[in-house]
Amino acid sequence: MMNTSCEQKLEHCDDNNLIGDSTNVDAVDSLSMCANCGKGEGESGKLKSCNACKEVQYCNRDCQLAHWPMHKKACKKRAAELHEEKLFKQPLPPEECALCFLILEDGSNTETFKSCCGKLICNGCIYAMKISEGKDLCPFCRKRRPKAREVIEQVKKLMDNGNAYAFNVLANFYEDGYLGLPQNYQKALELYLRGGELGCAGSYYNIAKFYRLGIGVRMDVKKAQHYAELAAMNGDKQARHNLGCIELSAGNILSEDTNTLSLQHVLGLTNL
């Protein structure tokens, strides 16, 4: 059972944002008015936008609730469009080896995360260090290989500095019960969530795996897809592939419509 704080964050993906928390509009046209009562900013104060579609504004929560039956259809349509725009937006460039700048393929086991310096190093550079100097040192910072307890301490220090991959690594340790740590899926889930929030696509992918397979949590297809989408948005190729398979299984395949979701995910892979 997850603790309350983690469970609240993970449950958030079930919210449909039908009403949504309003957000302040930084710059509003002088003619803007509440979509429900018609009052402008001069009468009602600063207007707030619908959190889901961003296209209409309200003077308060009551007006937003009152207007919802009329706004619901258009809001859902626009929110879906915005979600697809985010889902298929070109992600940031993939990670590179900190030494040779070789692009590192996620999930290919061709790189190693160094807890001593927090760098991702390709296995080629690690091998080159062993061959050239005959020592098992970090190719980047030249420190010796740490012992098990030292690894955990180093990873925690990197976490204190906001290193997203460090959260993912420690979560892996708790998931597998590695380096003397107890196997703890709850702790792993919390760490994966934080790693994802900091930008580690692999962390979101691992959360999707937990919900897809029911690892330490109840199986939940919607949550699995939600976190797979977050991973894909951050550039995870395996997550993008899995989403394409989900759409394929749902029948969203190439037919007369050349813009199906399944095809878009495949095309998205070619751009990563």
C-alpha positions as CSV (number, residue, x, y, z in Angstrom):
1,M,0.0,0.0,0.0
2,M,1.4,3.4,-1.0
3,N,1.7,6.1,1.5
4,T,-0.8,9.0,1.2
5,S,1.4,11.6,-0.4
6,C,2.6,9.3,-3.2
7,E,-0.8,7.8,-3.7
8,Q,-2.4,11.3,-4.1
9,K,0.2,12.2,-6.8
10,L,-0.3,8.9,-8.7
11,E,-4.0,9.1,-8.5
12,H,-4.0,12.5,-10.1
13,C,-3.8,11.0,-13.6
14,D,-7.3,9.7,-13.2
15,D,-8.8,13.2,-13.0
16,N,-10.5,14.1,-16.2
17,N,-10.0,17.8,-15.7
18,L,-13.6,18.3,-16.6
19,I,-13.7,21.3,-14.4
20,G,-10.1,21.7,-13.5
21,D,-8.4,24.0,-11.1
22,S,-8.4,27.5,-12.6
23,T,-5.0,29.1,-13.4
24,N,-4.2,32.8,-13.5
25,V,-4.0,34.4,-16.9
26,D,-0.9,36.5,-17.0
27,A,-2.0,38.7,-19.9
28,V,-5.7,39.1,-20.8
29,D,-7.2,41.1,-23.6
30,S,-9.0,44.2,-22.4
31,L,-12.2,42.9,-23.9
32,S,-12.0,39.5,-22.1
33,M,-15.0,38.6,-20.0
34,C,-16.3,35.7,-18.0
35,A,-17.7,33.0,-20.2
36,N,-20.7,32.5,-17.8
37,C,-21.8,35.9,-16.5
38,G,-20.2,38.2,-19.1
39,K,-18.4,40.4,-16.5
40,G,-15.0,41.8,-17.4
41,E,-12.0,42.2,-15.3
42,G,-13.1,45.7,-14.2
43,E,-16.1,44.2,-12.5
44,S,-14.9,40.9,-11.3
45,G,-11.2,41.3,-10.9
46,K,-8.5,39.1,-12.6
47,L,-10.1,36.4,-14.7
48,K,-8.9,32.8,-14.6
49,S,-8.7,30.3,-17.5
50,C,-10.2,26.9,-17.8
51,N,-7.3,24.6,-16.8
52,A,-8.2,21.9,-19.4
53,C,-8.7,23.9,-22.6
54,K,-7.2,27.3,-21.8
55,E,-9.7,28.9,-24.2
56,V,-12.4,30.4,-21.9
57,Q,-12.1,32.5,-18.7
58,Y,-14.1,32.8,-15.5
59,C,-14.3,35.3,-12.7
60,N,-14.7,32.5,-10.1
61,R,-15.2,28.8,-9.5
62,D,-19.0,29.2,-9.3
63,C,-19.2,30.7,-12.8
64,Q,-17.0,27.9,-14.1
65,L,-19.2,25.2,-12.6
66,A,-22.4,26.9,-13.9
67,H,-21.0,27.1,-17.4
68,W,-19.7,23.6,-17.5
69,P,-22.8,21.9,-19.2
70,M,-22.4,24.3,-22.2
71,H,-18.6,24.2,-22.2
72,K,-18.1,20.5,-21.7
73,K,-18.1,19.2,-25.3
74,A,-15.8,22.0,-26.7
75,C,-13.6,21.7,-23.6
76,K,-13.0,18.0,-24.0
77,K,-12.3,18.3,-27.7
78,R,-9.7,21.1,-27.3
79,A,-8.2,19.4,-24.3
80,A,-7.7,16.2,-26.4
81,E,-6.1,18.3,-29.1
82,L,-3.7,19.9,-26.6
83,H,-2.8,16.6,-25.2
84,E,-2.0,15.2,-28.6
85,E,0.2,18.2,-29.4
86,K,2.2,17.5,-26.2
87,L,2.3,13.8,-26.9
88,F,3.8,14.1,-30.4
89,K,6.0,17.2,-29.8
90,Q,9.6,16.5,-30.6
91,P,11.3,15.7,-27.3
92,L,14.7,17.1,-26.1
93,P,17.8,15.5,-27.7
94,P,18.8,12.1,-26.3
95,E,21.5,11.8,-23.6
96,E,25.1,11.6,-24.8
97,C,28.1,10.0,-23.2
98,A,29.8,12.6,-21.0
99,L,33.2,11.8,-22.6
100,C,32.8,10.9,-26.3
101,F,29.3,12.5,-26.9
102,L,28.0,9.3,-28.4
103,I,24.2,9.2,-28.4
104,L,23.0,6.8,-25.7
105,E,20.1,4.6,-26.7
106,D,17.7,4.2,-23.8
107,G,17.1,0.6,-22.7
108,S,20.1,-0.7,-24.8
109,N,22.4,-1.4,-21.8
110,T,25.3,0.4,-23.6
111,E,25.9,2.9,-20.9
112,T,26.6,3.0,-17.1
113,F,25.5,5.6,-14.6
114,K,28.5,6.6,-12.5
115,S,27.5,7.3,-8.9
116,C,30.8,9.0,-8.2
117,C,30.2,12.0,-10.6
118,G,26.5,11.5,-11.7
119,K,27.5,11.0,-15.3
120,L,26.3,8.6,-18.0
121,I,29.3,7.0,-19.7
122,C,29.1,4.7,-22.7
123,N,30.6,1.3,-22.1
124,G,33.1,1.9,-24.8
125,C,34.7,4.7,-22.8
126,I,34.7,2.5,-19.7
127,Y,36.4,-0.3,-21.6
128,A,38.9,2.1,-23.1
129,M,39.9,3.2,-19.6
130,K,40.5,-0.3,-18.5
131,I,42.6,-1.1,-21.6
132,S,44.7,2.1,-21.6
133,E,45.5,2.4,-18.0
134,G,44.7,-1.1,-16.6
135,K,42.7,0.4,-13.8
136,D,39.0,0.2,-12.8
137,L,38.6,4.0,-12.5
138,C,35.7,6.2,-13.6
139,P,36.7,7.5,-17.0
140,F,35.2,10.9,-16.2
141,C,36.3,11.8,-12.7
142,R,39.1,9.2,-12.3
143,K,37.8,7.9,-9.0
144,R,38.1,4.3,-8.0
145,R,35.1,2.0,-8.2
146,P,33.1,2.5,-5.0
147,K,32.0,-0.2,-2.7
148,A,28.3,-1.1,-2.3
149,R,27.6,1.1,0.7
150,E,29.6,4.0,-1.0
151,V,27.4,3.7,-4.1
152,I,24.2,4.2,-2.1
153,E,25.8,7.2,-0.2
154,Q,27.0,8.8,-3.5
155,V,23.6,8.3,-5.2
156,K,21.8,9.9,-2.3
157,K,24.2,12.9,-2.5
158,L,23.4,13.3,-6.2
159,M,19.7,13.1,-5.3
160,D,20.2,16.0,-2.9
161,N,21.5,18.0,-5.9
162,G,18.4,17.1,-8.0
163,N,20.0,14.5,-10.3
164,A,17.0,12.8,-12.0
165,Y,18.9,9.7,-12.9
166,A,20.1,9.2,-9.3
167,F,16.4,8.9,-8.3
168,N,15.9,6.3,-11.0
169,V,19.0,4.3,-9.9
170,L,18.0,4.2,-6.3
171,A,14.5,3.2,-7.3
172,N,16.0,0.3,-9.3
173,F,17.9,-0.8,-6.2
174,Y,14.7,-0.9,-4.1
175,E,12.8,-2.6,-6.9
176,D,15.3,-5.4,-7.1
177,G,16.5,-5.5,-3.5
178,Y,20.0,-4.7,-4.7
179,L,23.2,-3.7,-2.8
180,G,21.8,-4.8,0.6
181,L,18.6,-2.7,0.3
182,P,15.3,-4.4,1.1
183,Q,13.0,-5.0,-1.9
184,N,10.4,-2.2,-1.5
185,Y,8.1,-1.5,-4.3
186,Q,6.4,1.4,-2.5
187,K,9.7,3.2,-2.0
188,A,10.7,2.4,-5.6
189,L,7.5,3.9,-6.9
190,E,8.0,7.1,-4.9
191,L,11.6,7.5,-6.2
192,Y,10.5,6.8,-9.8
193,L,7.8,9.4,-9.6
194,R,10.4,12.0,-8.4
195,G,12.9,11.0,-11.0
196,G,10.2,11.4,-13.7
197,E,9.2,14.8,-12.4
198,L,12.9,15.9,-12.7
199,G,13.1,14.7,-16.3
200,C,14.1,11.1,-16.3
201,A,12.0,9.4,-19.0
202,G,13.0,5.9,-17.7
203,S,11.5,6.6,-14.4
204,Y,8.1,7.3,-16.0
205,Y,8.5,4.2,-18.1
206,N,9.1,2.1,-14.9
207,I,6.0,3.5,-13.3
208,A,4.0,2.5,-16.4
209,K,5.5,-1.0,-16.1
210,F,4.4,-1.2,-12.4
211,Y,0.8,-0.5,-13.4
212,R,0.9,-2.6,-16.5
213,L,2.1,-5.7,-14.7
214,G,0.7,-5.0,-11.3
215,I,4.1,-4.8,-9.5
216,G,3.4,-3.7,-6.0
217,V,0.2,-2.0,-7.1
218,R,-3.2,-3.0,-8.6
219,M,-3.0,-3.4,-12.4
220,D,-4.4,-0.2,-14.0
221,V,-4.4,0.1,-17.8
222,K,-5.2,3.8,-17.8
223,K,-2.5,4.7,-15.4
224,A,0.0,2.5,-17.3
225,Q,-0.8,4.4,-20.5
226,H,-0.7,7.8,-18.7
227,Y,2.9,7.2,-17.5
228,A,3.9,5.6,-20.8
229,E,2.8,8.8,-22.5
230,L,4.8,10.9,-20.0
231,A,7.9,8.7,-20.7
232,A,7.3,9.1,-24.5
233,M,7.0,12.8,-24.2
234,N,10.4,12.8,-22.5
235,G,11.9,10.8,-25.4
236,D,11.7,7.1,-24.2
237,K,11.6,5.0,-27.3
238,Q,10.3,1.8,-25.7
239,A,7.4,3.8,-24.2
240,R,6.6,5.2,-27.7
241,H,6.7,1.7,-29.1
242,N,4.4,0.4,-26.4
243,L,1.9,3.2,-27.0
244,G,1.9,2.4,-30.7
245,C,1.1,-1.2,-29.9
246,I,-1.7,-0.1,-27.6
247,E,-3.3,1.9,-30.4
248,L,-2.8,-0.9,-32.8
249,S,-4.6,-3.3,-30.5
250,A,-7.4,-0.8,-30.2
251,G,-7.8,-0.8,-33.9
252,N,-6.3,2.7,-34.4
253,I,-4.3,1.6,-37.4
254,L,-3.5,3.0,-40.8
255,S,-6.6,2.9,-43.0
256,E,-8.3,5.8,-44.9
257,D,-7.1,8.0,-42.1
258,T,-3.4,8.6,-42.6
259,N,-3.1,10.3,-39.3
260,T,-4.0,7.5,-36.9
261,L,-2.4,7.5,-33.4
262,S,-0.6,4.2,-34.1
263,L,1.0,5.6,-37.2
264,Q,2.0,8.8,-35.4
265,H,3.7,6.8,-32.7
266,V,5.7,4.9,-35.3
267,L,6.7,8.1,-37.1
268,G,7.6,9.5,-33.7
269,L,10.1,6.7,-33.2
270,T,11.9,7.6,-36.5
271,N,12.5,11.1,-35.2
272,L,14.0,10.1,-31.8
